[in-house]
Amino acid sequence: MKKNTIRLLILAALLLACLLIVLFKTGVIHGANRTPKSDIFAVKDTANVTKVFIASMAGDNVLLTRKDGIWYVQDSIRAMDSKVEELLSTIRNVTLQQTVPKSAQSNINKMMSVNAVKVEIYQTKPKFTLFGMKLFTKERLVKTYYMGPSTMDNMANFAILEGLDEPCIVHNPGFKGFLTPTYSFKPVDWYTCDLFSTKITRIKTLEVKDFENPENSFTIEKTGARFFALYDAQHQLVPDYDTVKLLDMLAEYRDKNYNQFVTDLSAEQRDSIFRFNHFKTITLTDIDGQKTTLEMYRKLTPDALSLDAILGEDATPNELPYNRDRFYAVLNGNKHNLVQCQYYHFDRQLQPLSYFLKRQ
């Protein structure tokens, strides 16, 4: 029994020693005479980052989640790849420049309590590694810090790392500027502008419904590597069409995006748009069965608002002056996220069935 007790004590001591070594190496704890490591704020292995939560002191927040290599905003909307990559680069390279002098810490702490942004970083990570073995691997919160306002020269930021007593000044070496814009807590700042990003070789079907002129609705179905069948509004096969025009139109679905997220409309204005201004719906299905639906709505000119109120449900497209440059759109039925697009960017996608027919 004594031998077993001694072995258990030795094993416990080894485990504690390993844990202390890990904590010292990661900078979570440090000796009384040791300054924090320069990379104490950084998370070097961003390839294993699964979630980033960013929140303001006022309660606004955004959750960025990685699923199968793709980043999403609030767990549902595709995130802008370039902006996420910028964030991950900052997370990887953020560097401690210096700690704040004790004489200034009180003022900095007060300022941080109002203006800081909380950042939580999650990784798929083992609880600890023993003799090369990763034990108890799961998604874990690996770093929490508060990114505060910029310094006077706008070249760094005040920040506080959870677990570290004193506020610090951090920066990104090689980057000229402060880091605050990288840590936006507004979901809209992270949304991708992509609406369609499907290559022509991956398009299986394309359905275009025209609600203003139903006879101009049509459907396109893939029949070969670069061969497609065209059907009219009654799903009757169109035997002869302009192949070049059709292929040019389909090729443009590899890169279609919106130019602005709409936030300045009241609930009543949105409801009016959805009730009266729907003019087209495009539904694209790729070869994997993934479906993307874009509902398009006319945007009224400012002069048309009073006319719309007067005519009400009796208003017709010919009576209401629409904006000729821009229209509204809803992606995959999510009417909470109304976007604005430009007609010229969707010129070929908005053409009627007659555009693809060969002229006699």
C-alpha positions in Angstrom: 0.0 0.0 0.0 2.8 2.4 0.9 4.5 1.8 -2.5 1.2 2.6 -4.3 0.8 5.8 -2.3 4.3 6.9 -3.1 3.8 6.2 -6.8 0.6 8.2 -6.8 2.3 11.1 -5.1 5.2 11.0 -7.6 2.8 10.9 -10.5 0.8 13.8 -9.1 4.0 15.8 -8.6 5.0 15.2 -12.2 1.6 16.2 -13.5 1.8 19.4 -11.4 5.3 20.2 -12.6 4.2 19.7 -16.3 1.2 21.9 -15.7 3.4 24.7 -14.2 5.8 24.4 -17.1 3.0 24.8 -19.6 1.5 27.8 -17.7 4.9 29.5 -17.6 5.7 28.8 -21.3 2.3 30.2 -22.4 2.7 33.3 -20.2 -0.5 32.6 -18.2 1.6 33.0 -15.0 5.0 34.6 -14.5 7.4 35.1 -11.7 7.5 38.2 -9.5 10.6 39.6 -11.3 9.6 38.4 -14.8 7.9 40.7 -17.3 5.1 39.2 -19.5 6.2 37.7 -22.8 5.8 39.9 -25.9 3.4 37.3 -27.4 1.3 36.8 -24.3 -1.8 38.2 -26.1 -1.3 36.2 -29.3 -2.8 32.9 -30.4 -0.2 31.5 -32.8 -2.0 28.5 -34.1 -5.0 30.2 -35.8 -5.6 27.1 -38.0 -7.2 25.6 -35.0 -9.3 28.6 -34.0 -13.0 27.6 -34.1 -14.8 30.6 -32.8 -14.2 34.3 -32.0 -16.6 36.2 -29.9 -16.4 40.0 -29.9 -18.6 42.2 -27.7 -18.8 45.9 -26.8 -19.5 47.1 -23.2 -22.9 48.2 -24.4 -23.9 44.7 -25.2 -23.6 44.6 -29.0 -21.7 41.5 -30.1 -20.8 39.2 -33.0 -19.9 35.5 -33.0 -17.7 34.2 -35.8 -17.8 30.4 -36.2 -15.7 28.1 -38.5 -17.6 25.2 -40.0 -15.9 22.8 -42.4 -13.4 25.5 -43.2 -15.9 28.2 -43.8 -16.5 31.2 -41.5 -20.0 32.3 -40.5 -21.5 35.3 -38.8 -23.9 34.6 -35.9 -23.7 30.9 -36.9 -25.7 31.3 -40.1 -24.5 34.0 -42.5 -21.3 33.6 -44.6 -18.5 35.8 -43.4 -16.2 37.9 -45.6 -13.1 35.9 -46.1 -10.7 38.8 -46.3 -11.9 40.4 -43.1 -11.7 37.1 -41.2 -8.2 36.6 -42.5 -7.3 40.1 -41.3 -8.7 39.3 -37.8 -6.8 35.9 -37.6 -3.6 37.6 -38.7 -4.0 40.2 -35.9 -4.8 37.5 -33.4 -1.7 35.6 -34.5 0.7 38.7 -34.4 -0.7 41.0 -31.7 2.4 41.9 -29.6 2.9 43.4 -26.2 4.7 46.7 -26.6 4.9 47.6 -22.9 2.9 47.6 -19.7 1.2 50.8 -18.6 3.1 52.7 -15.9 1.5 52.3 -12.4 0.8 56.0 -12.2 -1.5 55.8 -15.3 -3.1 52.5 -14.6 -6.1 53.9 -12.7 -7.1 56.2 -15.6 -6.6 53.6 -18.2 -8.7 51.1 -16.3 -11.5 53.6 -16.1 -11.3 54.3 -19.8 -11.3 50.6 -20.6 -14.4 49.9 -18.5 -16.4 52.1 -20.9 -14.7 51.8 -24.3 -13.0 48.4 -24.4 -14.1 45.5 -26.7 -14.1 42.0 -25.2 -12.5 39.3 -27.3 -12.8 35.6 -26.7 -10.9 33.1 -28.8 -11.7 29.4 -28.9 -9.6 26.5 -30.3 -9.9 22.8 -30.6 -7.2 22.0 -28.1 -6.2 19.3 -25.5 -6.4 20.2 -21.8 -2.7 19.4 -21.6 0.0 17.3 -23.4 1.9 14.7 -21.5 4.9 12.9 -23.1 3.7 14.0 -26.5 0.1 12.7 -25.9 -2.8 15.2 -26.3 -5.2 14.5 -23.5 -8.9 15.6 -23.3 -9.1 17.4 -26.7 -12.2 19.6 -27.2 -13.2 23.1 -28.1 -11.8 25.4 -25.4 -11.7 29.1 -24.6 -8.0 29.7 -24.9 -7.7 33.5 -24.7 -9.8 36.4 -23.4 -8.7 40.0 -23.6 -10.1 43.5 -23.7 -9.0 45.7 -26.6 -9.3 49.3 -25.7 -8.9 52.7 -27.4 -5.9 53.7 -29.4 -2.9 55.4 -28.0 -2.3 59.1 -28.6 -0.1 58.4 -31.7 -2.8 56.0 -33.2 -0.1 53.3 -33.7 -1.2 51.0 -30.8 -4.0 50.1 -28.4 -4.5 49.8 -24.7 -5.5 46.3 -23.8 -6.0 44.1 -20.7 -5.4 40.3 -20.8 -7.7 38.3 -18.5 -5.4 36.8 -15.8 -2.9 39.7 -16.1 -3.3 42.5 -13.5 -1.9 45.5 -15.3 -3.2 47.1 -18.5 -0.8 47.0 -21.5 -0.1 48.7 -24.8 -0.2 46.3 -27.8 0.4 46.6 -31.5 0.8 44.6 -34.6 4.5 44.8 -35.8 4.7 46.0 -39.4 1.2 47.4 -39.3 0.9 51.2 -39.2 -2.2 52.1 -37.3 -4.4 51.0 -34.4 -6.2 47.6 -34.1 -9.7 48.7 -33.1 -11.3 48.4 -36.6 -10.2 44.8 -36.8 -12.3 43.8 -33.8 -15.7 45.1 -35.0 -18.6 43.9 -32.8 -21.2 44.8 -35.5 -22.4 41.7 -37.4 -23.0 43.6 -40.6 -19.3 44.5 -40.8 -18.5 40.8 -41.3 -21.1 39.8 -43.8 -19.7 38.7 -47.2 -20.9 40.7 -50.2 -21.2 37.5 -52.2 -24.6 36.5 -53.5 -23.6 33.9 -56.1 -20.1 32.3 -56.5 -20.8 29.3 -58.6 -18.8 28.4 -61.7 -20.7 27.5 -64.9 -19.4 23.9 -64.7 -21.1 23.5 -61.3 -24.5 24.9 -62.3 -27.2 22.1 -62.4 -30.4 24.2 -62.8 -31.3 27.9 -62.9 -34.9 29.1 -62.5 -35.9 32.7 -63.1 -39.4 33.8 -62.2 -40.6 37.1 -63.5 -43.6 38.4 -61.4 -44.2 41.5 -63.5 -44.2 39.6 -66.8 -44.7 35.9 -66.0 -44.4 34.9 -69.7 -40.7 35.9 -69.5 -40.0 33.3 -66.8 -37.7 30.5 -67.8 -35.7 27.5 -66.5 -32.2 26.2 -67.6 -31.1 22.7 -66.9 -27.6 21.2 -67.3 -27.5 18.4 -69.9 -23.7 18.0 -70.4 -20.3 19.4 -69.4 -21.1 22.8 -71.0 -24.5 22.0 -72.5 -27.8 23.3 -71.2 -31.5 23.0 -72.1 -33.8 26.1 -72.0 -37.4 25.9 -71.0 -40.1 28.6 -71.2 -42.6 29.7 -68.5 -44.8 26.6 -69.2 -41.7 24.4 -69.0 -41.8 23.7 -72.7 -38.4 23.0 -74.3 -37.1 25.9 -76.4 -35.5 24.1 -79.3 -33.3 26.9 -80.6 -31.7 29.7 -78.6 -28.7 31.9 -78.7 -26.0 29.7 -77.0 -23.5 32.5 -76.6 -25.9 34.7 -74.7 -27.0 31.9 -72.4 -23.4 30.7 -71.6 -22.3 34.3 -71.0 -25.1 34.8 -68.6 -24.4 31.6 -66.7 -20.7 32.3 -66.5 -21.3 35.5 -64.6 -22.8 33.5 -61.6 -19.2 32.8 -60.5 -19.0 36.4 -59.0 -22.2 38.3 -58.1 -22.4 40.5 -55.1 -24.3 43.3 -53.5 -22.9 46.8 -52.9 -24.6 47.8 -49.6 -26.4 46.4 -46.6 -29.6 48.2 -46.0 -30.2 49.5 -42.4 -32.0 52.8 -42.9 -35.6 51.5 -43.5 -38.4 51.2 -40.9 -40.3 48.0 -40.4 -43.3 49.6 -42.3 -41.1 50.5 -45.2 -39.6 47.0 -45.4 -43.1 45.5 -45.2 -44.3 47.7 -48.1 -41.3 46.6 -50.2 -41.9 42.9 -49.6 -45.7 43.2 -50.3 -45.6 45.3 -53.5 -42.2 45.5 -55.1 -41.2 41.9 -55.8 -40.3 41.6 -59.4 -38.0 38.6 -59.9 -36.7 35.5 -58.1 -33.6 33.6 -59.2 -32.9 30.1 -57.9 -29.6 28.4 -58.7 -29.0 24.8 -57.7 -25.4 23.4 -58.1 -24.3 19.9 -58.9 -24.1 19.1 -55.2 -27.8 20.1 -54.7 -26.9 23.3 -52.9 -29.6 25.8 -53.6 -29.2 29.6 -53.6 -32.3 31.9 -53.9 -32.3 35.6 -54.6 -35.5 37.5 -54.3 -35.4 40.9 -56.1 -37.5 44.0 -55.1 -37.9 47.4 -56.8 -36.5 50.4 -55.0 -38.8 53.4 -55.1 -37.5 56.9 -55.8 -38.0 59.4 -52.9 -40.8 61.1 -55.0 -42.6 57.8 -55.2 -43.1 57.3 -51.5 -46.2 59.5 -51.2 -47.6 58.1 -54.5 -47.2 54.6 -53.1 -49.1 55.6 -49.9 -51.9 57.1 -52.0 -52.3 54.1 -54.4 -51.8 51.4 -51.8 -52.5 47.9 -52.9 -53.9 49.2 -56.3 -50.5 50.5 -57.3 -49.0 48.9 -60.4 -45.4 48.8 -61.6 -46.2 51.4 -64.3 -47.6 53.9 -61.8 -44.7 53.9 -59.4 -41.4 55.5 -60.4 -38.7 53.1 -59.5 -35.0 53.8 -59.0 -33.3 52.9 -62.3 -29.9 52.3 -60.8 -30.5 50.1 -57.8 -32.8 47.5 -56.4 -33.2 45.5 -53.1 -32.6 41.8 -52.7 -33.1 39.1 -50.1 -30.8 36.0 -50.1 -32.2 32.6 -49.2 -35.4 34.0 -47.6 -33.6 35.9 -44.8 -35.7 39.1 -44.9 -33.9 40.5 -41.8 -30.9 41.1 -44.1 -32.0 43.3 -46.9 -29.3 44.3 -49.4 -29.0 46.7 -52.2 -27.7 45.8 -55.7 -26.9 47.7 -58.9 -28.8 46.9 -62.1 -25.8 47.1 -64.3 -24.0 44.4 -62.3 -27.0 42.1 -62.9 -27.6 43.2 -66.5 -27.5 39.7 -68.1 -29.2 38.0 -65.1 -32.2 40.3 -65.5 -32.8 39.7 -69.2 -36.2 38.2 -70.1 -36.6 34.9 -71.9 -37.0 36.7 -75.3 -33.4 38.0 -74.9 -32.1 34.4 -75.4 -34.3 33.5 -78.4 -32.8 33.7 -81.8 -34.2 36.4 -84.0 -36.0 35.3 -87.1 
